């Protein structure tokens, strides 16, 4: 996997709007993009096809990204059922973070990454910069639905092990100090609130 997020970029974000309301990102917005109705997976040829359907609109322009809180990244994750031998949970994410760039494809809009997450405290996970992989994907958003297609080999996941999908929020600095220096804290919104959904084929 490629090291794509720089410490300088994260520090720049941290020094900006992210300290305003440290715990506000955890508010439960009923009927929002955070709450999922369903998620699917499929393989067609050499492509991995993933979808989510949310209670509220998934906007294309970033207006769902509230910069009055300490959000650094919002998005959706399709994750494997169990940690691998290295203790990490592998997944694939569609992310939106207009405050910094880490992608060559649509850096200011929705784009994708392969990820490896280390469970930390409760529903939180730590994401090291080295665990974030660069990917290329086609993304389609219409109303409450997001669909993507990416090369299966590039996704970093084992298709048969993909089991759950959730919305997520990344905050910086970590809200509870659970992550080490140089890591981001990932809040699995759906899993934390019991609204994660199983992935169907």
C-alpha positions as CSV (number, residue, x, y, z in Angstrom):
1,X,0.0,0.0,0.0
2,X,1.1,3.5,-0.7
3,X,1.8,6.1,2.0
4,X,-0.5,8.9,0.9
5,X,-1.3,11.2,3.8
6,X,1.4,13.5,5.0
7,X,1.9,14.5,8.6
8,X,2.1,18.1,7.4
9,X,-1.3,17.9,5.9
10,X,-2.8,16.4,9.0
11,X,-1.2,19.0,11.2
12,X,-2.5,21.8,9.0
13,X,-6.0,20.4,9.3
14,X,-5.6,20.1,13.1
15,X,-4.6,23.7,13.4
16,X,-7.7,24.8,11.5
17,X,-11.3,24.2,12.2
18,X,-11.0,20.8,13.9
19,X,-10.8,21.9,17.5
20,X,-14.1,23.8,17.6
21,X,-16.5,21.3,19.1
22,X,-14.6,18.1,19.9
23,X,-17.5,15.7,20.7
24,X,-20.1,17.1,18.3
25,X,-19.3,14.6,15.6
26,X,-20.8,11.9,17.6
27,X,-24.3,13.3,17.7
28,X,-26.9,11.0,16.3
29,X,-28.4,12.6,13.1
30,X,-31.5,10.5,12.5
31,X,-32.4,10.2,8.8
32,X,-28.9,11.4,7.7
33,X,-26.2,10.1,5.5
34,X,-24.8,8.3,8.6
35,X,-27.6,5.8,8.8
36,X,-27.6,2.9,6.3
37,X,-30.5,0.9,5.0
38,X,-28.5,-1.6,3.0
39,X,-25.2,-2.5,1.4
40,X,-24.2,-4.9,-1.4
41,X,-21.1,-6.4,-2.9
42,X,-20.5,-8.2,-6.3
43,X,-17.7,-9.2,-8.5
44,X,-18.0,-8.7,-12.3
45,X,-15.0,-9.8,-14.3
46,X,-12.0,-8.2,-12.5
47,X,-14.1,-5.5,-10.8
48,X,-15.4,-5.2,-7.3
49,X,-18.8,-3.5,-7.1
50,X,-20.0,-2.0,-3.8
51,X,-23.0,0.0,-2.8
52,X,-24.6,1.7,0.2
53,X,-28.1,3.1,0.6
54,X,-28.5,5.7,3.4
55,X,-31.5,7.3,5.2
56,X,-30.5,10.8,4.0
57,X,-29.0,12.4,0.9
58,X,-25.4,11.7,0.1
59,X,-24.2,14.9,-1.4
60,X,-21.7,15.2,-4.2
61,X,-20.5,18.7,-3.4
62,X,-19.3,18.2,0.2
63,X,-22.2,20.1,1.8
64,X,-22.7,17.2,4.2
65,X,-19.3,17.9,5.6
66,X,-19.7,20.1,8.6
67,X,-16.6,22.1,9.3
68,X,-17.9,23.5,12.6
69,X,-16.9,20.1,14.2
70,X,-13.6,18.3,14.5
71,X,-14.2,16.1,11.5
72,X,-11.3,15.4,9.2
73,X,-12.9,12.8,7.0
74,X,-16.4,11.3,6.4
75,X,-17.4,8.4,4.4
76,X,-18.5,4.8,4.0
77,X,-16.6,1.6,4.7
78,X,-17.1,-2.0,3.6
79,X,-15.1,-4.2,6.0
80,X,-14.1,-7.8,6.5
81,X,-15.7,-9.8,9.2
82,X,-12.6,-10.6,11.3
83,X,-9.1,-9.3,11.9
84,X,-6.3,-11.0,9.9
85,X,-3.2,-12.6,11.4
86,X,-1.7,-9.1,11.9
87,X,-4.5,-8.1,14.1
88,X,-5.9,-5.6,11.7
89,X,-9.3,-5.4,10.0
90,X,-9.1,-4.7,6.3
91,X,-11.7,-2.8,4.3
92,X,-12.4,-0.5,1.4
93,X,-13.7,3.1,1.8
94,X,-15.3,5.9,-0.1
95,X,-14.2,9.1,1.5
96,X,-14.8,12.8,1.4
97,X,-12.4,15.3,3.0
98,X,-12.3,18.8,1.4
99,X,-9.8,20.1,4.0
100,X,-6.8,18.3,2.6
101,X,-5.7,16.2,-0.4
102,X,-4.4,12.6,-0.4
103,X,-5.6,11.3,-3.8
104,X,-4.8,11.8,-7.4
105,X,-8.4,10.9,-8.4
106,X,-11.0,13.5,-7.3
107,X,-8.9,14.8,-4.4
108,X,-11.5,17.5,-3.5
109,X,-14.5,15.1,-4.0
110,X,-15.5,11.5,-3.3
111,X,-12.7,9.0,-3.9
112,X,-11.6,5.7,-2.5
113,X,-8.9,4.0,-0.4
114,X,-8.0,0.6,0.7
115,X,-7.4,0.5,4.5
116,X,-6.1,-1.6,7.4
117,X,-7.6,-0.7,10.8
118,X,-6.2,-1.6,14.2
119,X,-9.0,-1.8,16.9
120,X,-8.4,0.6,19.7
121,X,-11.0,1.7,22.2
122,X,-14.7,0.6,22.0
123,X,-16.1,1.3,18.5
124,X,-13.0,3.3,17.5
125,X,-10.1,2.2,15.3
126,X,-6.6,3.6,14.7
127,X,-5.5,4.3,11.1
128,X,-1.8,4.7,10.5
129,X,-0.7,6.8,7.5
130,X,1.1,3.7,6.0
131,X,-2.2,1.7,6.1
132,X,-4.0,4.0,3.6
133,X,-3.7,2.7,0.0
134,X,-4.2,4.6,-3.2
135,X,-7.0,3.2,-5.4
136,X,-8.9,4.1,-8.6
137,X,-12.6,3.7,-8.7
138,X,-15.7,4.9,-10.5
139,X,-18.2,6.4,-8.1
140,X,-21.9,7.2,-8.7
141,X,-24.1,9.1,-6.3
142,X,-27.8,9.6,-6.7
143,X,-30.0,10.7,-3.8
144,X,-29.4,8.3,-0.9
145,X,-27.4,5.8,-2.9
146,X,-23.6,5.5,-3.5
147,X,-22.2,2.9,-6.0
148,X,-18.6,2.3,-6.8
149,X,-16.5,0.0,-9.0
150,X,-12.8,-0.7,-8.5
151,X,-10.3,-3.4,-9.6
152,X,-10.6,-6.3,-7.2
153,X,-6.8,-6.7,-7.0
154,X,-6.4,-3.0,-6.0
155,X,-9.1,-3.1,-3.3
156,X,-6.9,-4.8,-0.7
157,X,-9.9,-6.9,0.6
158,X,-10.9,-10.6,0.4
159,X,-14.2,-10.5,-1.4
160,X,-15.7,-13.5,0.6
161,X,-14.7,-11.9,3.9
162,X,-16.5,-8.6,3.3
163,X,-19.4,-8.7,5.8
164,X,-20.5,-5.3,7.1
165,X,-20.8,-1.7,6.0
166,X,-20.9,1.5,8.1
167,X,-20.6,5.2,7.8
168,X,-17.5,6.6,9.5
169,X,-16.0,9.8,10.8
170,X,-12.3,10.4,11.3
171,X,-11.3,13.0,13.9
172,X,-8.0,14.6,14.6
173,X,-6.6,14.7,17.2
174,X,-8.1,11.6,18.7
175,X,-11.0,12.4,21.0
176,X,-9.9,10.0,23.7
177,X,-6.2,9.6,23.1
178,X,-6.6,6.0,22.1
179,X,-4.4,6.2,19.0
180,X,-0.7,6.7,18.9
181,X,1.1,9.8,17.6
182,X,1.0,9.8,13.8
183,X,-2.3,7.9,13.6
184,X,-5.9,9.0,13.0
185,X,-8.9,7.9,15.0
186,X,-11.7,6.4,13.0
187,X,-15.2,6.4,14.5
188,X,-17.4,3.7,12.9
189,X,-20.7,5.6,13.2
190,X,-23.0,2.7,12.3
191,X,-21.3,0.2,14.5
192,X,-21.2,2.6,17.4
193,X,-24.9,3.2,17.2
194,X,-26.0,-0.2,16.1
195,X,-26.8,0.9,12.6
196,X,-24.2,-1.0,10.7
197,X,-25.6,-3.2,8.0
198,X,-24.7,-6.6,6.7
199,X,-23.4,-6.8,3.1
200,X,-25.6,-8.8,0.7
201,X,-24.7,-10.1,-2.7
